[in-house]
């Protein structure tokens, strides 16, 4: 079976707990992902052989991001290590008439360079 290779930036997603807005919360739930990482994980869960190529900082956030996608069955051997930081985005889920809000903090992370 051919291997699928995805390339993209893995990011840390911080989401306010209890449907709160970013301005209201003091607690965030943390997840790791990104468009290409999500595709890689989905394909791996469907049984495809998938490799993911990205660059992660050599710190606990980078290692946790790698472990997260590897735990979903994605081959992480092509991940490069280095750089100052992991990109972050804050995800505020819409509720009722309130729209979803996303705030990116990617300065100095892998792809915006």
N, C-alpha and C positions, 0 to 999 in steps of 0.2 A: 504494500500500500504506500502511495506517495506521502511525503511529509509536507504539511502546510507550514509555511514560515510567516509569522506576523511581525511587524516592526512598528513600534510606537512608544509613546511615553507612558509609563506607569505613574499613577498619581495616588496621593492620599486623599480620600474623600471624608470630610467632616460634616456631619449632619446633626442639627439640633435635635435633642430628644423631645418627646411628647408633642410633636407637631408645632413646636414653638418657632418663632422667627429668630434669625441670627441675633437681632438686637435684644431679644428677651431671654436668651438661654445662658446658662453658665456651664452646661454640659453638652458634649458632642459625642456621637457614636462615630467610630472610625472604621473605614473600609478601604481596601485598595482596589484599583481598577484603572480603567481608561478604555477608550473605544477598541483598540486593537487587542488589549489584554482580555477584554470581555469576549471578543470574537474567538480568541485562542482558547479561552476556558470553555466556551460553549461547544466549540468543535471537539475539544478533548473529551468533554462529558458525553458527546454523541459517539465517541469511539475512534475519532480520527487521531493520527499521529501529528502533533503540533509542536513547533518550536517557537519561542518568543525571543525576539532580539530587542533589547533596550539597554539603557545605561542607568545604573542605580548608584547612589552614594554608598560608600563603604561604611555604613553605620547601622544602628539597630532598625531604623525605618526602612532602609534599603533591603536588609536581610529579611525583615518581616514581609515586605512586598513580594520578594522572591519566593519565600516559603508559602505565601498565600496562593500564588498562581501555580506553584509546583504541586501543592496539595490538591489541586483540581485536575491534575494529570498532564500538565503542560511541561514539556522539556525546557529547562531553564539554563542549559549548558552554554548557550550563546549570549547570555547576559554579560555585559561589560560592567566593570566596577570603577567608580571614580566620580568626580564632580562634587560640588559643594552641597547640593540639596536635592530633595525630592519635591516635585511640584505638588501643590495642594489646591484643592477646590472645596468650597463650602457650598453645600446643597441644602436649600431651604424649600421643602416640599410645599406646593400650593395646597390650600384648604378652602373650601367653599368658593368665594369669589376672589380669593387671594391667589395671584399667579405664583408659579414656581420661580425661585430666584437662585442663580448660580453666581458665585464670586470666585474668580481664579486668582491664585497667587503662584505664578510660575517663573518669576524672575530668577535667573541663575540656575534653573533646572535644565535637564538634558536637551530637549528639543528647541526651546526658544533661543538658544545660542547661535 
